Amino acid sequence: MTVEAFVGPSPVGDLVGLHRTALAVREHILTIGAGAVGTHVGGALSAVDVLVALYREVLRVRPEEPDWPDRDHFILSKGHASAALYATLAECGFFPVEELATYGRSDGRLMAHPTPAVPGVEFATGSLGIGLALAAKRAGHDKRVFVLMGDGELQEGSVWEAAMAAAHFGLDNLTAIVDRNRLQISGSTEDRMRLEPLSDKWRAFGWQTSEVDGHDFAQLVPALRTPPADGAPGVLIADTVKGRGVRHLQHRKQSHFAKLGPEAYQRAVTALRAAA
């Protein structure tokens, strides 16, 4: 089965299926967080709906043929949210869901940051995916490149070097998505290094900029499906909640990384299912 088959004629597609997949992915993240090594729970939970929208409704990919030459490309630049990517890939058929239980184990391939050893993973991490977009453009391919970034990541100078280059080369096949949950490991992004006015910064670097609710599939899917206009890359700033879906973890920097004990895990799963 190809993920292309998930794309429906409506602006959103299978809304019920999207929510069902998102719930399953979030449960997987909590289960991974309760494993031997824990995981970056908060930022993984905030990214789920973007990932599900991409893989279920937008990306041209083939789970049974991960290296399909005509595929679109996705890079998880906020690599600490690997649990969300792995869970999404598993739910979409890139590898068995049962393999998620091997996360972080030395004898497995699901490392704490993405690794190309996993079917569906293009690169370990990296901002903006300019090389992929530029190569596709020069080869005359119509494939698109998507990159999901953390907002704390935008405090790095290398990101803005890449942003400048993407606009310079007119990479209108490139869409960056900012997981704007406003928290990083040390606290509020605005307290640590102010990012606002974020949209204006991207526009000043020559990017087409839009903003959406990062947990609303009715906004996410059409925004992600719509390519940038000719001549410039696009950035989608997704307003999200760290720890989304688990009320007592939401908006808390303490959820950035967690190793959930049995009671904490059960409480989190109960809260997630109650909110679904």
Buried (B, 14 or more C-beta within 10 A) or exposed (E): EBBEEBBBEEEBBBBEBBBBBBBBBBBBBBBBBBBEEBBBBBBBBBBBBBBBBBBBBBBBBBBEEBEBEEBBBBBBBBBBBBBBBBBBBBBBBBBEBEBBBBBBEEEBBBBBBBBEEBBBBBBBBBBBBBEBBBEBBEEEEEBBBBBBBBBBBBBEEEBBEBBEBBBEBBBBBBBBBBBBBBBBBEEBBEEBEEBEEBBEBBBEBBBBBBBBBBBBBEBBBBBBBEBBEEEBBBBBBBBBBBBBBBEEBBBEBEBBBBBBEEEBBEBBBEBBEEEE
